[in-house]
Every structure is written in C-alpha cells, then in structure tokens.
Amino acid sequence: MTSGAGSQGAGAGGGAGERRYRRQSAALASIPIASERLRRVPAPPGRPLRRPASPGTPSCPTPGTMSAGGDFGNPLRKFKLVFLGEQSGGSCVEDDERNMSEHAGSSVGKTSLITRFMYDSFDNTYQATIGIDFLSKTMYLEDRTVRLQLWDTAGQERFRSLIPSYIRDSTVAVVVYDITNLNSFQQTSKWIDDVRTERGSDVIIMLVGNKTDLADKRQITIEEGEQRAKELSVMFIETSAKTGYNVKQLFRRVASALPGMESIQEKSKEGMIDIKLDKPQDPPASEGGCSC
C-alpha cells in the first residue's frame, strides 16, 4: 500500500511537472526571435519596402543637386569658359621645354587672371602654358549657383591647332590682350573671328584689357578697347591680375550673362505688385458745373 501510494504521488507530481514544462515551452515558443520579428513585419498599405539603391545611384541629394531655390534633383549647371590671347612677345626659352619660364610682361596674363580668381594670389614667376590647362570653381550668385569650368589655352603658335576643339563646345570666350602691347590688341579680332567660326552667335565673348597696373607703359587706351568691343559686339572690361582690379567683376559679369539668367530674373519678378504712387487725375467737370 505504501509503495503504491508513493508511486501514485510520484505519478501525480510527475504529471504536474510535465504540464508546467509544456506551458513554459509554449510560452517561450510564442516569443519570436528579434531578427524573425523584423522580417515578418509587413509593409504599410501603399508603401512597399524600400530596396537598397543600385551602385552609382545616390539615395539622397548629393552636393550640387540642389539649386539655389531649394529644388532637389536639379543638377548644378556647368559652363565652359575658354581663355584666348596672343603671347605678347618677350624672350622665352623654347628649345628646352624643362625651362619654359618667361620674363615678366611676355604674356597677356590669361593664367594670371585665372589664378587671381581661383586663389586670390599673383606670382611673377609664372611659366608659359603648355597645351591646355583646366580648373573649375563654383560661383554663388544672388539667385543661383553655377560651376565655371576654366580652360586656359596656350598663346604660342605651335599649340594653335589644339584650340578650335576647345572653343567648339564653350559657352564663354574670354579674349585677353595686354594694354602695354599693341600687337596683342590687334590680334584680338582674329581670336574673336575664330570663336565666331566655331560657335556662331551662340556664345558670350568678353574682351579683356589686362595689366592696368602698368599705366605708365599703356599703348591702348580704354576708349580704344571700348570702341573695339562695340565694333565686334562683345563685352569689355579692363583688369589687373597683379592687383586684383576688376577680376571678380569680370567673372560676375560673365556669370550674369550666362544662359538661363533671363528666365530666373523673370521668375523673381513674379508675384510682385506694381504700385503706382502718382495721384490719379480728377475727372473732367460736366457741362452743368457739377462733377458729382
């Protein structure tokens, strides 16, 4: 009897323990693993799960894809400026290309203008440009941001055959002459003709008289430069890359004349109300002498 009762008690205790174990197992089984829970979350109605972007596709706007007006997706507009001008003389060691340094005053200053604009610096020990040099800078204007691609061409005759291909797809041609060198000024007409041959009228041309810091050696007056620009229907400005005079103004004027600026200026005028402050004229009196 005792052993039977003991076995019955053991059996009852074992059954209770087994039931408790099953309840705990069922409770544990109802708790999903974190990673499984994340995988099982359905997407909200109408919003599919976001897939990773393919290589090369940005998932958010990159620098330069937001315009000045805050429009995402509009890429930063780029404009090509090609700098042209005659090498204005001076002694240059051409037979040894490892030593192409020129004496001061032997070039019109295309590279100097670009360097002043890019880095706000000037160096008297510039070397002659060999072939084509390229620099790029972003300009922040009042109503938009543009990137200027500056192509610095060599003024030497042996590199002349390279230049037309760079003029061909340019937006702006900056033709530079040295105000202390008459030949460089006379050659500007030829450079402008080359630009018009390649681009027709679909190009902005800026005539630049450089080296105003050498006023005591001036051979071309500002009036002569203005007259030449008027005859050729181009823009005109005088600068000094050495002192920085008018260099920023040169690029600002070019940027203001770039394609698309007119439409932006028109958009800025939208929504404006024209208020006339002039007092309206009184209506003429009727024949009866009463204007009421």
Secondary structure as a PSIPRED ss2 file (coil, helix, strand):
# PSIPRED VFORMAT (PSIPRED V4.0)

   1 M C   1.000  0.000  0.000
   2 T H   0.000  1.000  0.000
   3 S H   0.000  1.000  0.000
   4 G H   0.000  1.000  0.000
   5 A H   0.000  1.000  0.000
   6 G H   0.000  1.000  0.000
   7 S H   0.000  1.000  0.000
   8 Q H   0.000  1.000  0.000
   9 G H   0.000  1.000  0.000
  10 A H   0.000  1.000  0.000
  11 G H   0.000  1.000  0.000
  12 A H   0.000  1.000  0.000
  13 G H   0.000  1.000  0.000
  14 G H   0.000  1.000  0.000
  15 G H   0.000  1.000  0.000
  16 A H   0.000  1.000  0.000
  17 G H   0.000  1.000  0.000
  18 E H   0.000  1.000  0.000
  19 R H   0.000  1.000  0.000
  20 R H   0.000  1.000  0.000
  21 Y H   0.000  1.000  0.000
  22 R H   0.000  1.000  0.000
  23 R H   0.000  1.000  0.000
  24 Q H   0.000  1.000  0.000
  25 S H   0.000  1.000  0.000
  26 A H   0.000  1.000  0.000
  27 A H   0.000  1.000  0.000
  28 L H   0.000  1.000  0.000
  29 A H   0.000  1.000  0.000
  30 S C   1.000  0.000  0.000
  31 I C   1.000  0.000  0.000
  32 P C   1.000  0.000  0.000
  33 I C   1.000  0.000  0.000
  34 A H   0.000  1.000  0.000
  35 S H   0.000  1.000  0.000
  36 E H   0.000  1.000  0.000
  37 R H   0.000  1.000  0.000
  38 L H   0.000  1.000  0.000
  39 R H   0.000  1.000  0.000
  40 R H   0.000  1.000  0.000
  41 V C   1.000  0.000  0.000
  42 P C   1.000  0.000  0.000
  43 A C   1.000  0.000  0.000
  44 P C   1.000  0.000  0.000
  45 P C   1.000  0.000  0.000
  46 G C   1.000  0.000  0.000
  47 R C   1.000  0.000  0.000
  48 P C   1.000  0.000  0.000
  49 L C   1.000  0.000  0.000
  50 R C   1.000  0.000  0.000
  51 R C   1.000  0.000  0.000
  52 P C   1.000  0.000  0.000
  53 A C   1.000  0.000  0.000
  54 S C   1.000  0.000  0.000
  55 P C   1.000  0.000  0.000
  56 G C   1.000  0.000  0.000
  57 T C   1.000  0.000  0.000
  58 P C   1.000  0.000  0.000
  59 S C   1.000  0.000  0.000
  60 C C   1.000  0.000  0.000
  61 P C   1.000  0.000  0.000
  62 T C   1.000  0.000  0.000
  63 P C   1.000  0.000  0.000
  64 G C   1.000  0.000  0.000
  65 T C   1.000  0.000  0.000
  66 M E   0.000  0.000  1.000
  67 S C   1.000  0.000  0.000
  68 A C   1.000  0.000  0.000
  69 G C   1.000  0.000  0.000
  70 G C   1.000  0.000  0.000
  71 D C   1.000  0.000  0.000
  72 F E   0.000  0.000  1.000
  73 G C   1.000  0.000  0.000
  74 N C   1.000  0.000  0.000
  75 P C   1.000  0.000  0.000
  76 L C   1.000  0.000  0.000
  77 R E   0.000  0.000  1.000
  78 K E   0.000  0.000  1.000
  79 F E   0.000  0.000  1.000
  80 K E   0.000  0.000  1.000
  81 L E   0.000  0.000  1.000
  82 V E   0.000  0.000  1.000
  83 F E   0.000  0.000  1.000
  84 L E   0.000  0.000  1.000
  85 G C   1.000  0.000  0.000
  86 E C   1.000  0.000  0.000
  87 Q C   1.000  0.000  0.000
  88 S C   1.000  0.000  0.000
  89 G C   1.000  0.000  0.000
  90 G C   1.000  0.000  0.000
  91 S C   1.000  0.000  0.000
  92 C E   0.000  0.000  1.000
  93 V C   1.000  0.000  0.000
  94 E C   1.000  0.000  0.000
  95 D C   1.000  0.000  0.000
  96 D C   1.000  0.000  0.000
  97 E C   1.000  0.000  0.000
  98 R C   1.000  0.000  0.000
  99 N C   1.000  0.000  0.000
 100 M C   1.000  0.000  0.000
 101 S E   0.000  0.000  1.000
 102 E E   0.000  0.000  1.000
 103 H C   1.000  0.000  0.000
 104 A C   1.000  0.000  0.000
 105 G C   1.000  0.000  0.000
 106 S C   1.000  0.000  0.000
 107 S C   1.000  0.000  0.000
 108 V C   1.000  0.000  0.000
 109 G C   1.000  0.000  0.000
 110 K H   0.000  1.000  0.000
 111 T H   0.000  1.000  0.000
 112 S H   0.000  1.000  0.000
 113 L H   0.000  1.000  0.000
 114 I H   0.000  1.000  0.000
 115 T H   0.000  1.000  0.000
 116 R H   0.000  1.000  0.000
 117 F H   0.000  1.000  0.000
 118 M H   0.000  1.000  0.000
 119 Y H   0.000  1.000  0.000
 120 D C   1.000  0.000  0.000
 121 S C   1.000  0.000  0.000
 122 F C   1.000  0.000  0.000
 123 D C   1.000  0.000  0.000
 124 N C   1.000  0.000  0.000
 125 T C   1.000  0.000  0.000
 126 Y C   1.000  0.000  0.000
 127 Q E   0.000  0.000  1.000
 128 A C   1.000  0.000  0.000
 129 T C   1.000  0.000  0.000
 130 I C   1.000  0.000  0.000
 131 G C   1.000  0.000  0.000
 132 I E   0.000  0.000  1.000
 133 D E   0.000  0.000  1.000
 134 F E   0.000  0.000  1.000
 135 L E   0.000  0.000  1.000
 136 S E   0.000  0.000  1.000
 137 K E   0.000  0.000  1.000
 138 T E   0.000  0.000  1.000
 139 M E   0.000  0.000  1.000
 140 Y E   0.000  0.000  1.000
 141 L C   1.000  0.000  0.000
 142 E C   1.000  0.000  0.000
 143 D C   1.000  0.000  0.000
 144 R C   1.000  0.000  0.000
 145 T E   0.000  0.000  1.000
 146 V E   0.000  0.000  1.000
 147 R E   0.000  0.000  1.000
 148 L E   0.000  0.000  1.000
 149 Q E   0.000  0.000  1.000
 150 L E   0.000  0.000  1.000
 151 W E   0.000  0.000  1.000
 152 D E   0.000  0.000  1.000
 153 T E   0.000  0.000  1.000
 154 A C   1.000  0.000  0.000
 155 G C   1.000  0.000  0.000
 156 Q C   1.000  0.000  0.000
 157 E H   0.000  1.000  0.000
 158 R H   0.000  1.000  0.000
 159 F H   0.000  1.000  0.000
 160 R H   0.000  1.000  0.000
 161 S H   0.000  1.000  0.000
 162 L H   0.000  1.000  0.000
 163 I H   0.000  1.000  0.000
 164 P H   0.000  1.000  0.000
 165 S H   0.000  1.000  0.000
 166 Y H   0.000  1.000  0.000
 167 I H   0.000  1.000  0.000
 168 R C   1.000  0.000  0.000
 169 D C   1.000  0.000  0.000
 170 S C   1.000  0.000  0.000
 171 T C   1.000  0.000  0.000
 172 V E   0.000  0.000  1.000
 173 A E   0.000  0.000  1.000
 174 V E   0.000  0.000  1.000
 175 V E   0.000  0.000  1.000
 176 V E   0.000  0.000  1.000
 177 Y E   0.000  0.000  1.000
 178 D E   0.000  0.000  1.000
 179 I C   1.000  0.000  0.000
 180 T C   1.000  0.000  0.000
 181 N C   1.000  0.000  0.000
 182 L H   0.000  1.000  0.000
 183 N H   0.000  1.000  0.000
 184 S H   0.000  1.000  0.000
 185 F H   0.000  1.000  0.000
 186 Q H   0.000  1.000  0.000
 187 Q C   1.000  0.000  0.000
 188 T H   0.000  1.000  0.000
 189 S H   0.000  1.000  0.000
 190 K H   0.000  1.000  0.000
 191 W H   0.000  1.000  0.000
 192 I H   0.000  1.000  0.000
 193 D H   0.000  1.000  0.000
 194 D H   0.000  1.000  0.000
 195 V H   0.000  1.000  0.000
 196 R H   0.000  1.000  0.000
 197 T H   0.000  1.000  0.000
 198 E H   0.000  1.000  0.000
 199 R H   0.000  1.000  0.000
 200 G C   1.000  0.000  0.000
 201 S C   1.000  0.000  0.000
 202 D C   1.000  0.000  0.000
 203 V C   1.000  0.000  0.000
 204 I E   0.000  0.000  1.000
 205 I E   0.000  0.000  1.000
 206 M E   0.000  0.000  1.000
 207 L E   0.000  0.000  1.000
 208 V E   0.000  0.000  1.000
 209 G E   0.000  0.000  1.000
 210 N E   0.000  0.000  1.000
 211 K C   1.000  0.000  0.000
 212 T H   0.000  1.000  0.000
 213 D H   0.000  1.000  0.000
 214 L H   0.000  1.000  0.000
 215 A H   0.000  1.000  0.000
 216 D H   0.000  1.000  0.000
 217 K H   0.000  1.000  0.000
 218 R C   1.000  0.000  0.000
 219 Q C   1.000  0.000  0.000
 220 I C   1.000  0.000  0.000
 221 T C   1.000  0.000  0.000
 222 I H   0.000  1.000  0.000
 223 E H   0.000  1.000  0.000
 224 E H   0.000  1.000  0.000
 225 G H   0.000  1.000  0.000
 226 E H   0.000  1.000  0.000
 227 Q H   0.000  1.000  0.000
 228 R H   0.000  1.000  0.000
 229 A H   0.000  1.000  0.000
 230 K H   0.000  1.000  0.000
 231 E H   0.000  1.000  0.000
 232 L H   0.000  1.000  0.000
 233 S C   1.000  0.000  0.000
 234 V C   1.000  0.000  0.000
 235 M E   0.000  0.000  1.000
 236 F E   0.000  0.000  1.000
 237 I E   0.000  0.000  1.000
 238 E E   0.000  0.000  1.000
 239 T C   1.000  0.000  0.000
 240 S E   0.000  0.000  1.000
 241 A C   1.000  0.000  0.000
 242 K C   1.000  0.000  0.000
 243 T C   1.000  0.000  0.000
 244 G C   1.000  0.000  0.000
 245 Y E   0.000  0.000  1.000
 246 N C   1.000  0.000  0.000
 247 V H   0.000  1.000  0.000
 248 K H   0.000  1.000  0.000
 249 Q H   0.000  1.000  0.000
 250 L H   0.000  1.000  0.000
 251 F H   0.000  1.000  0.000
 252 R H   0.000  1.000  0.000
 253 R H   0.000  1.000  0.000
 254 V H   0.000  1.000  0.000
 255 A H   0.000  1.000  0.000
 256 S H   0.000  1.000  0.000
 257 A C   1.000  0.000  0.000
 258 L C   1.000  0.000  0.000
 259 P C   1.000  0.000  0.000
 260 G C   1.000  0.000  0.000
 261 M H   0.000  1.000  0.000
 262 E H   0.000  1.000  0.000
 263 S H   0.000  1.000  0.000
 264 I H   0.000  1.000  0.000
 265 Q H   0.000  1.000  0.000
 266 E H   0.000  1.000  0.000
 267 K H   0.000  1.000  0.000
 268 S H   0.000  1.000  0.000
 269 K H   0.000  1.000  0.000
 270 E C   1.000  0.000  0.000
 271 G C   1.000  0.000  0.000
 272 M C   1.000  0.000  0.000
 273 I C   1.000  0.000  0.000
 274 D C   1.000  0.000  0.000
 275 I C   1.000  0.000  0.000
 276 K C   1.000  0.000  0.000
 277 L C   1.000  0.000  0.000
 278 D C   1.000  0.000  0.000
 279 K C   1.000  0.000  0.000
 280 P C   1.000  0.000  0.000
 281 Q C   1.000  0.000  0.000
 282 D C   1.000  0.000  0.000
 283 P C   1.000  0.000  0.000
 284 P C   1.000  0.000  0.000
 285 A C   1.000  0.000  0.000
 286 S C   1.000  0.000  0.000
 287 E C   1.000  0.000  0.000
 288 G C   1.000  0.000  0.000
 289 G C   1.000  0.000  0.000
 290 C C   1.000  0.000  0.000
 291 S C   1.000  0.000  0.000
 292 C C   1.000  0.000  0.000
